Structure formats: structure tokens, C-alpha cells
Amino acid sequence: MSKPAEDGAAVAPKNVSYPPGSRAGAWEPLKLPVFRIFWLASLGSNIGTWINGTASGWVMTDLSPSPVMVSLVQAAGSLPLVMFALGAGALTDIVDRRRYLIATQLWMTLAAAALAYLAATGQLDAWNLLILTFALGAGAAMAMPALSAVLSELVPLNLLPQAISLGAVSINLSRSIGPALGGLLVAQMGAWVAYSLNAISFIGMVVMLWHWRREPDDRALPPERFFQALRAGVRYARLASVFRAVLVRVTAFILFATSIWALLPLFARQELAGGPGTYGLLLTFVGIGAVAAAMLLPRVRAHVGPDGLVFAATIVYFLTCIGLAVVRNEYAVHAIMAVCGASWLSVLSSLQLAAQISVPAWVRGRALSLYLMIFAAAMTLSSFLWGWVAAHAGTPAAFLFSGIGMVGAAVAVRRFSLGSHEAPDLSPSHHWPHPQAAEELSSSRGPVLVTIEYRIALEQREAFLAAVQQLGAIRRRDGAFAWGIFEDIASPGRYVELFQHASWLDHLRQHARVTREDQRVQESVFRFHTGPEAPKVSHFVGGLPMAFRDNSIGTGE
């Protein structure tokens, strides 16, 4: 192994490989006490959320006959995810996640308790309902990136696929149980009981988080400022190819797949001539299909890569759209909805798994918040779109058009690869030693220029330039605002790579962000170097030294 040098001028060790998640059973994560408690608390909280949503929708029909006001209940609950998710992701990465999550759960507990109090005392009106629904949605939006990011801390990496699938099962089970229970509570006991049960449902998560002994973050550097963290998260998503592919794939799927969820109540009422019970039963079969898929996915992933699995499940989902467009036998529709739930979970759990394993811990909250924000925005936009299509062409036609569009989109985005089920090693490599400076540097001093000199055989120049481009993307992804590779015209084969950071602290942060997977890329680039020693690394920094500035202040210059 070659001697380490600064800023990546060392040959990296072999990449660490993790055992694939497909080797463990679907329920394996539930054997871990901390994940089991987390999953049960999440299930209870999700059921409470669906109870609350059902109660609020029904209460608004009593408070205001306006269809606009009724529709605003759904908008007030979902809009905060689009508005606040990205900021929540930044907070997830720069503050203590455990304490942050406790604060969000307490916020939602108070909002739900306020709804229960107003409903019990007869003081609940349409605007109070919308304001508190928005407050609940804001709390959920602030919590969701952290809840997604913390999943990888509760289970080993080889169990992450199963943990994600079980999370999707929790959502589908709560979707099946919550609405039916909410309607029953409102009809038999009043809305205040439903709201109270929702408030209580958050307590389980608070207790779990309170007793969870999370490993503290190992931070040698101060956390980023809020807006700096936002920019870093967006930059990472733009330059990380696999995660960017996840965002493209989820947008292409959700824009068309949402037609079923947006129009299913209308389908149950108009096409099946049913009532709330019919609609609830359809959702129940969705949950059954999701549970079945969660049990089978570990075996499927052992033989099919994520690209093939997402494409195949999308085609199956397309067939369920066609089935709903033409089939009217209620028993056959139940079977279609079970298949729909299985394909829906297969696509989304595969996409979320790809999102989780494609980003390192330092940016995971921000990356997952982008995923959630795009998911929510696409779902909201497409709900309006397919509602408009159904109003003008009928519900069956909307299912048909969305299914055809889904297949076209799936074919169009196949070039955006999700990688493999194997998780790359994104743990910090810590192989860049701290740069040696002749004098102490202020963390705010900058900008910083780093140069690396290579000697490349003339016949290898084209291959070297192709390889170093990937390394340049890593430099920019991790914080460099400029990067370039230049050849000495007087000495062909002598190259200088350079990249810049805004400050010395930003450069040190890049040291902490380099992963073992980045080392592997580095190794492939450094193999082209033909010099007797490792490539020479130099650091240049702008601004005045601290001692000079102090003297200048003292002399009045």
C-alpha cells in the first residue's frame, strides 16, 4: 500500500463490501428490540394520522358545505411537506436527531390535543380546523426526513432493505385501519375522541425516542450553518448520479401512479356503486398486497437488480390501472387492488432503498428530504391532473391514460440507473491527513486553492482524462465551488488538477466527507500517475494571516 498523502494523493484500499439484504428474511429487523419498538410506535402514529385525516374531512363537511373548504383540508395537510421538507432535512443533518424528533412529536401532540379540546367544547370552526391541520402537517413535514434518515441507525446495513419494506407495510396497514376506525369513532363517539386518539398516538414515539440511546455524532468540526447546509444538500443531489436517478425515477412513477389513489373513492362510489365500506375494503386489499410483497421482496432482490425490479413492478402497476378501467366485478377488483398494493410497495421500497444507500450519513437527511419533497409535489400535482381528466373523460379513461403514460415514462427513464442492491461503502475514509501549515489558519480564511500534479504517459492521456472527470464530480459534490484539469503545454503529460473552496473550514469539511467509495475512484485515477512519488499536493489560501491582520489593526493601517 502506498504512503498516504494529502487531499487524496494515496492509493485507496479495496472497497468494503457488505452482505446483500436479500440473504435475511423479511421480518428479520423486527428481531432487533430498538427497531421493533420504533416500528410499532410508527404504526400507532400512522394509524392516528389516518384517523385524524378521516375525522377532519368529515367534520369539515359539517362546518362548511363548500367543496373548496373540504378540499382545503387535504391541501392543508400535504402542502407543508412541499414547503418545509428541505429545511427539515438540513436541520436533520446539523442538529441532534433524537432531540429534534422528540420536539416534532411533541409539537404534533399539542396540535392534535388542541383539535380535541376545541371539538369537545364546541369551539371548532372551519378556519381553526384548517390552521391546526396545517400545524399537524408542518410537524409531520419537519419529522419525516429525520425519521427516514434515522432508519439506517436502527438496523445493520444488510437489513436496511427489509426495514424499508416494513416501513412501507406500516404505512399501508395504517391506511387500511385508520380510515375505518376514524369513521367509526366520529359516528359513534364524536370527533373529539378521534382527535384525542391521534394525540395519544404520538406519545409512543416520544417514549421510544426518549429511551433510545443513540450514538452521538462524531464531529470534530462545527456544523454547517442552515442556509449553507441547504445549498450543500442541493449540490450533492445534483452531482450524485445514483441519487439523481432516484429523483428522476420517483417523479416519473408518481406523476402517473397517483391516479389510483386520487380517484379510488370516486371509483368505489360510481363504478362499483358502493359506499364508505366498499372504499375501506379496497384499501384493506391494498394493505394485504403490500404485506405479501414485503415478504417476497428479499427473495426477488436476490435475483433481480433494482432497475429491473422497478421496471417490472411498474408494468404490473400499469396492468392494475388497465384492470380498474375495464373490470367491474367487485371480487376481481379486490384481487386487482392486492396486486396494486404489492407493485406500489415494490417500486417505492426499491427507490427508497436506492436513496438511502446512495448517500453518506453527513447529507442523508437533506437527500431524503429532497426525495420526500419531490414525492409530495408530484403526488399533489398529479392528483389535480387526474381529477381534471376524470371530470372531463370519466374515471375509467383517467386510469387508462395514466397507465399508458406510466409505461412511456418508465421506458424513457430507464437510462437513469439505480445501481445495485449492494450498498457501496460510504463510511468516512479519513485517509486525507490534516494539511500541514507553517502557521495557524483561521477557519474563515479563504478562498482555498488545492493543486495536485500528475505525470501521465502520453498514450494514457485520454483514459486518464476520462477517469479524472469522475473524481472532479466528487470534489464538486463534496463542496468545491470550482474544479479543473490542465496540461502543461511545455511538458505534455504533466497535468495539474485544481479545486477551490470558499474557506479553510469548508476545505476541512471535505476531508471529513471523503468516503471509502471515493477512495476507490481515487485509486483508479492515481494508477495513471507515472512519477517516482505520489502526486504532489499543494494548498494555497487567500486573505491575510491572522498575525498580519492583528498588526494592521494595531498600527491603524
KEDO-562919 format. One record per residue (C-alpha): y, z, x; residue in one letter. Coordinates in steps of 0.001 Angstrom, whole numbers, plus 524288, in hexadecimal, padded with zeros to 5 digits. Each point is the difference from the previous one (the first is absolute). Layout:
N
YZXA/...
//
This chain:
557
800008000080000M/80D577FC748054BS/80A60809EF802DEK/8092A8029E7F46DP/80DBD7FAEC80119A/80BF1801BE7F79BE/801FF7F9137F306D/7F29A7FA4A7FF0EG/7FDE77FAD680DABA/7F1EA804C880015A/7F30C7FA427FBFEV/7FBE7806DD7F380A/7F2A5805D87FDCAP/7F6CD7FA3B7F613K/8042B801897F1F9N/7F97A80B3F7F8F0V/7F7B87FB637F490S/7FD808085F7F419Y/7F3D17FF967F792P/8022B7F7C37F3E5P/802148071E7F33EG/7F50E7F8247F9C5S/7F5C0808B98069CR/8035080BCB7F795A/7FD90801D47F17AG/80A5E7FE3C7F58AA/800E280E9B7FD3BW/7FF7E8049880E1CE/80E668043E800BEP/7FDD2809927F4D1L/7F70B807D5808E4K/80C16803C9807CEL/8060080BFF7F96BP/80E2B7FC7A802CFV/7FE847F2377FA9CF/7F81B804B87F450R/80AB18098D7FC1EI/80A657F5A780255F/7F89A7F6237F79DW/7FE058097D7F4C1L/80E468043480087A/8042F7F1B580004S/7F7257FD107F475L/805D780B347F835G/80DCD7FBD98038DS/7FD397F1CA7FC5DN/7FA55803FD7F2DEI/80C1D808317FD73G/808A37F4588034DT/7F8F17F7487F638W/800A980AC07F5B3I/80E9B800F580258N/801FB7F14E7FF2AG/7F87C7FEEE7F349T/8076680B5E7FA0DA/80D4C7FAC480431S/7FD657F27A7FA8DG/7FC11805B97F2E8W/80B20809E87FF92V/80A057F55180275M/7FB427F8A67F3F7T/803C080C2D7F83FD/80CF68021B806E5L/804907F1D97FF8ES/7FABA7F4487F875P/805FC7F696809E3S/7F5DB7F7EC80792P/809688002380B75V/7FFE980ED4800A5M/7F131800437FEFFV/7FEC37F62780B1BS/8099D807DE80827L/7F62C80B30800AAV/7F6E77F76F8081CQ/80B4D7FADA8081CA/8052C80DB3802B5A/7F2C6803E88054CG/7FD7A7F4088089AS/80D977FC4C804D1L/8012D80B9580977P/7F4817FAE1807EEL/807867F389802CEV/80C8C8078C802B7M/7FB2980B5980839F/7F2DB7FC6E8060EA/8055E7FAB580CC5L/808A880BDB80239G/7F491808C97FCA4A/7F7E07F91580A3AG/80A51802A980A55A/8005780E677FC5AL/7F11F8006480070T/8004C7FBE280E46D/80B1D808A3804CCI/7FDCC80D097F905V/7F453809097FE63D/7F77E7F9107F5E9R/7F9BF80C447FA97R/80CE1806BA7FCE5R/805CD7F3517FB23Y/7F4BA7FDF77F67CL/800F380DEB7FB0EI/80E6E7FDAF7FD10A/7FD0E7F38A7F855T/7F554806A87F802Q/8090080B587FCA8L/80A9C7F6607FBF0W/7F6AB7F9457F685M/7FB2580D137FAFET/80DEE803DB7FC83L/802DC7F2E17F98DA/7F3A0800BF7F7B6A/802E480E307FC81A/80DAA7FC1C7FBA6A/7FA247F5AD7F710L/7F69A80A0F7FA5DA/80B06809CA7FD99Y/808EB7F61D7F95FL/7F4E17FADE7F78FA/7FB9780DBB7FC23A/80DD4804377FC3AT/803587F3707F8C2G/80ACC7FC478099AQ/7F9997F3B080562L/807AE7F3967FD02D/7FE607F1F180489A/8090B8011D80BBBW/7FA5F80CF1804A1N/7F2A47F9C37FF41L/804447F44E8082EL/806FD8085F80A22I/7F47780911801FFL/7F66A7F4A080003T/8083A7F9F080ACAF/7FFCB80D1280736A/7F11E800597FF2DL/7FF5C7F1EE804B2G/8090D8033080B4EA/7F74780B4C80416G/7F3FF7F74D7FF63A/806EF7F56A807D2A/803CC809D280A7DM/7F21C8056B800A0A/7F7BA7F3AA7FFBCM/802667FB1180DFBP/7FD0380D8380572A/7F3CC801707F794L/7FB3E7F2BB804BBS/8032B802E080E3DA/7F9A080D657FFD8V/7F3017FA437FBB6L/7FCD67FBF280DF5S/8021580E2D80441E/7F6048055F7F651L/7F4387F7B2803C3V/7FAB97F9FC80C83P/803B17F1DB80203L/7F22D7FB507FD2AN/800ED805F67F24FL/80D697FA7A7FCC3L/7FABF7F4637F801P/7F83F809227F748Q/80B7B8095D7FEBEA/808E37F4EE7FBA2I/7F5F57FB417F619S/7FE9180DD27FABAL/80EC7800A17FEA8G/7FF997F3B37F7C5A/7F4F1805EB7F7F9V/8089880BDD7FD7CS/80AE87F7527FAE5I/7F6E57F84C7F724N/7F94A80C377FAD8L/80D1D806257FCEBS/8043D7F3757F957R/7F403800F47F762S/8014980E897FCF1I/80EA2802867FFFDG/804DE7F70C7F506P/7F5628043E7F679A/8024580E60802FFL/80EC47FE487FF39G/7FF467F9AB7F2A9G/7F70C80AB77FB13L/808CC80AE1804F4L/80C507FA057FA1CV/7F9537FDE67F2E3A/7F96580D377FF16Q/808C08097F8077AM/80D027F98A802CFG/806737F93080B88A/803CA80CC380680W/7F1A88031780277V/7FDF77F2C680682A/80BF38020F80895Y/7FB9E80DCB8036AS/7F2A67FB1180412L/806867F60D808D5N/8082D80ABD80652A/7F3BD8080480255I/7F90D7F433805E5S/809548000680B9DF/7FCDB80E208034EI/7F2867FC528051DG/805F37F6D1809FAM/809FB80A4E8040FV/7F532809F380234V/7F7CE7F64A807BEM/80B827FC54808B2L/803EE80E3B801D1W/7F29B803A380551H/7FDFE7F375807D6W/800DA802E080E7AR/805527F31B804BAR/8002E7FD0E80E81E/80E4B8001E80452P/805F07F34D804CDD/7FFE27FEEA80EBDD/80E0C7FBE28022AR/80611800CC80D6FA/80BE27F8667FB41L/80965803027F4E0P/7FD177F8D47F338P/807827F3C07FC8CE/80BDE800C27F756R/7FDCD7FBD77F1EFF/8063A7F27380039F/7FAAF7FD6180D8BQ/7F2768032A7FAC3A/8021A7F6B27F492L/803807F4CB80908R/7F470802EC808D5A/7F6A67FFA37F474G/804EA7F2EB7FAFEV/7FFC67FA6680DCBR/7F1FC80466801F9Y/7FB987F9F07F318A/806A87F3318036DR/7F99D7FEE680D66L/7F278805E17FDA0A/7F7C67F4527FC11S/7F4E6806F57F8CAV/808F3808EC7F84FF/808D07F47C7FCA2R/7F3D67F90C7FAF9A/7FCFB80BC57F753V/80D8A7FF377F9D2L/7FE847F16E7FD7EV/7F267801AB7FA4BR/8038B80B477F6F1V/80BE37F8A47FAD3T/7F80A7F3C07FD54A/7F5B8807D37F8A9F/8087E809517F82CI/8095D7F58B7FAF4L/7F4C87FA277F826F/7F63F80B267FE72A/809C2808937F8AET/7FEE67F7617F3FDS/7F3F8807A77FB95I/8067980D5B8010FW/80CB87FB747F9E5A/7F9827F95E7F44FL/7F3C28082F7FDD8L/805FA8085C7F4FAP/804577F3937F932L/7F29B7F9FA80216F/7F94C80BEB7FA06A/808EE7FFD07F414R/801357F16C7FD3CQ/7F3D97F97A80585E/7F62780AD57FD56L/806F9805447F3D4A/7FE6480DB580564G/8082A80C3880194G/802AB80A2B80A75P/7F18F80356800B3G/7FCAD7F1E180328T/80A297FFC280ACEY/7FB3180CDD80596G/7F1F87FB208000EL/804007F3DC80786L/8063F808A080A5CL/7F3CA8085C8005ET/7F7CD7F42C803A7F/809F87FC9E80A7EV/7FD7480D72805D5G/7F1447FE0C7FF20I/8010D7F33280762G/808B88063180A4DA/7F65980B0E8026FV/7F4C07F64F8012EA/807BA7F7DD809C1A/8035E80BF18081AA/7F17E802FD80152M/7FC8C7F21580404L/80B5F7FCCC808FFL/7FAAA806D280C39P/7F3FE7F73F7FF88R/808037F3DA7FD18V/8093B802B380B59R/7F44D8004780928A/7FDF77F1797FD6EH/80D297FA7A7FBB6V/80CF18009380749G/80C9D8040F7F933P/805027F20A7FE8DD/7F3837FB817F965G/7FEF680C4D7F7B4L/80DF87FF027FAEAV/7FE787F1817FD18F/7F2F4801B97F904A/804F880B897F7F3A/80C277F81D7FC6CT/7F7667F5027FAD7I/7F858809EE7F7F1V/80CB7805767FAB2Y/804117F2217FC7FF/7F3697FE9C7F822L/8034080C6A7F87BT/80D447FA1C7FC77C/7F9167F3F27FACFI/7F65C808A47F8C6G/80AE3807827F934L/806617F32A7FC58A/7F3FD7FAF07F8ABV/7F6CC80B527FC90V/802138082E7F3A6R/7F326807547FEE2N/8039D80E2F80296E/7F3768034780748Y/801A97F435808DBA/80E23803E68025CV/7FB7480D8280438H/7F7447F9A880A48A/80B587F75680450I/808C980BE1801AEM/7F5B4806D08084DA/7FF727F421808DDV/80EDB7FFA17FFE4C/8009F80E2E804A1G/7F61D7FD5280AC8A/807277F40980536S/80D53806A77FEE3W/7FB4B80B9880813L/7F94A7F714809EBS/80C6B7F85C802A1V/8097180B5F80083L/7F76080953807BES/7FDAA7F53580A07S/80E8C7FD3E8010DL/8037E80E6080113Q/7F5858020980A50L/805867F49D807DBA/80D99805E67FEADA/7FB5480D7880468Q/7F87D7FBC080C15I/809CA7F5BE80487S/80B2680977802C8V/800E180B9380972P/8032F80DBE7FBAEA/80E4E7FFBB80433W/803837F5A17F5E0V/7F53E801AB7F5D5R/8088D8064B7F58DG/80A2C7F539800BFR/7F5D97F53880014A/7F8CC805617F439L/80CE18020C7F8E4S/802E37F181801B7L/7F28E7FD087FA79Y/8028C808BB7F43CL/80DB17FAB97FDDEM/7FB937F1D680033I/7F47A803747F74AF/808EA8068D7F5FEA/80A4C7F5418007AA/7F5D47F54B7FE33A/7F993807867F4EFM/80CED802497F8F1T/8047C7F1EA8018AL/7F2FE7FA377FBE7S/7FF1C808EE7F416S/80C997FA0B7FADEF/7FB387F259803BCL/7F2F9800C57F8E6W/8062C806EC7F466G/809567F47F7FEC7W/7F4CA7F63180127V/7F8228073F7F5A3A/80BBD800557F6DCA/801917F140800E1H/7F2107FB21801CCA/7F74A80B3A7FB81G/7F81E80A3C80727T/7F3F87F7698028FP/8088E7F58780630A/8068980A32808A5A/7F2A680484804E2F/7FC137F1E98028FL/80C767FC748075BF/7FFC680C6A80822S/7F1D57FDAB803D1G/802C17F2298046EI/80BF98047C80789G/7F80A80AC680660M/7F61F7F66F80593V/80AC17F72680509G/806DE80B6F8068BA/7F345804FC805E9A/7FD667F2C280633V/80E0D7FEDA804C1A/7FFF880D1680733V/7F2737FF628062FR/8060B7FCDA80D3AR/805D280DC880032F/7F4728072E805E5S/7FD4E80E627FD55L/7F8658018B80C9AG/7F30F807167FF19S/7FAAF80C7E7FA1CH/7FF3F8056B80DD6E/80BF080854802C6A/807457FCCB80C8EP/802E380BA7808A1D/80E30802E77FCEAL/8002E80D5D80650S/80AC5801CF80A32P/7FBA17FB8880D81S/80A0A807FE807B0H/7FD5A7F71C80B92H/80E487FD16802E0W/804A980AB98093EP/80DA3805567FE45H/809657F6FC8075DP/80505805DC80C96Q/80ED18013C8007EA/8086F8042480B75A/8080F808A07F6FDE/7FE91805EF7F28DE/802CB7F6757F50AL/8063F803227F30AS/7F7517FC4F7F493S/80B677F8B67F9B6S/8031B7F7D180C00R/7FDAB7F1817FE7FG/7FD1D7F5467FDFDP/7F38E7FFE58081EV/7FAA67F3D280694L/7F1EB7FFBC804DCV/7FB067F4F8808A0T/7F2037FD0880434I/7FD5D7F5E580A9CE/7F3A37F7BD8000EY/7F9FC7F64B80964R/7F8517F5CE7F87EI/7F7987F4F380564A/806347F2FB7FC88L/7F4077FB2C7F897E/8001980C917F7D2Q/80E247FF977FBA1R/7FD667FA547F284E/7F547809E57FCE1A/8086980B2B80538F/80B967FC307F78AL/7F73D7FF7A7F3F9A/7FA8080D86802ECA/80CF58066F80343V/805D37FC107F2E1Q/7F706809BC7F944Q/8047B80A7A80978L/80E1A7FC7A7FCD3G/7FD63801F07F186A/7FABF80D988031BI/80C2E80358807F8R/809027FBF07F4CDR/7F75C806437F59ER/800CE80D20806F6D/80EC7800268018CG/805327F5EA809A9A/80B837F89C7FA45F/7FE807F4AB809A7A/7F4B37FA38807A0W/7FE397F41D808ACG/7F7BC7F9D580AB2I/8066E7F7E080AB6F/7FB487F7FD80BB4E/806E97FF7280D21D/803ED7F1B3801E4I/80019801D880EBAA/7F258805DB80025S/7F7247FA4C7F54EP/7F5EA809CA7FB53G/8092380BA6801E4R/802F08055C7F279Y/8088C80B117FB6BV/7FD7A8066C7F2E1E/80B45807DA7FA93L/8027D808387F3F9F/80B17808C67FB9CQ/801EB80C8A7F861H/80C64805987FA47A/7FECA80CFF80734S/7F7DB8077B809D1W/7FA28808167F4E9L/7FBC47F3917F8F1D/7F93D7FB7F80C63H/7F8D580CED8014AL/7FBB47FEB97F1DCR/7F9B17F31380361Q/7F83A8070580A8EH/7FA98809117F57CA/7FCEE7F4B97F6B8R/7F76B7F7CE808EAV/7F2028001E7FADAT/7F2F47FD4580641R/7FF7F7F3527F868E/80CE17FC638068ED/7F9908032580D01Q/7F59A7F5F17FCF0R/80A707F5A17FDC2V/806BE8044C80C78Q/7F3727FEA9807A4E/7FE527F1F07FB7ES/80DBC7FCD7804D1V/7FF118071D80CF5F/7F3837F8ED803A2R/8087C7F41F802C1F/807CC8074B80A83H/7FBF57FBA180DB9T/8087A8090880834G/7FA04809D880980P/8057580B537F801E/802578029F7F1A4A/80BAE7F8F27F9FCP/80CB38065280449K/80746807787F566V/80E93802FA800BBS/808F48078F7F6E7H/80E837FDA37FE66F/808D3807FE7F750V/80DDF7FDAF7FB5DG/80AE3809E07FE77G/8052B80A2B80968L/7F7CB80A9B80683P/8025C80D897FA79M/805D28053580CBDA/809CA7F4D0800E0F/80426801CE7F1F0R/801F080E8D80207D/808887FD6480BFBN/807B57F5C77F88FS/802DF809AF7F53FI/8044880A2780A00G/8099F7F6E8806F7T/8059B7FA8F7F383G/7FB5F7F22A80297E/
//
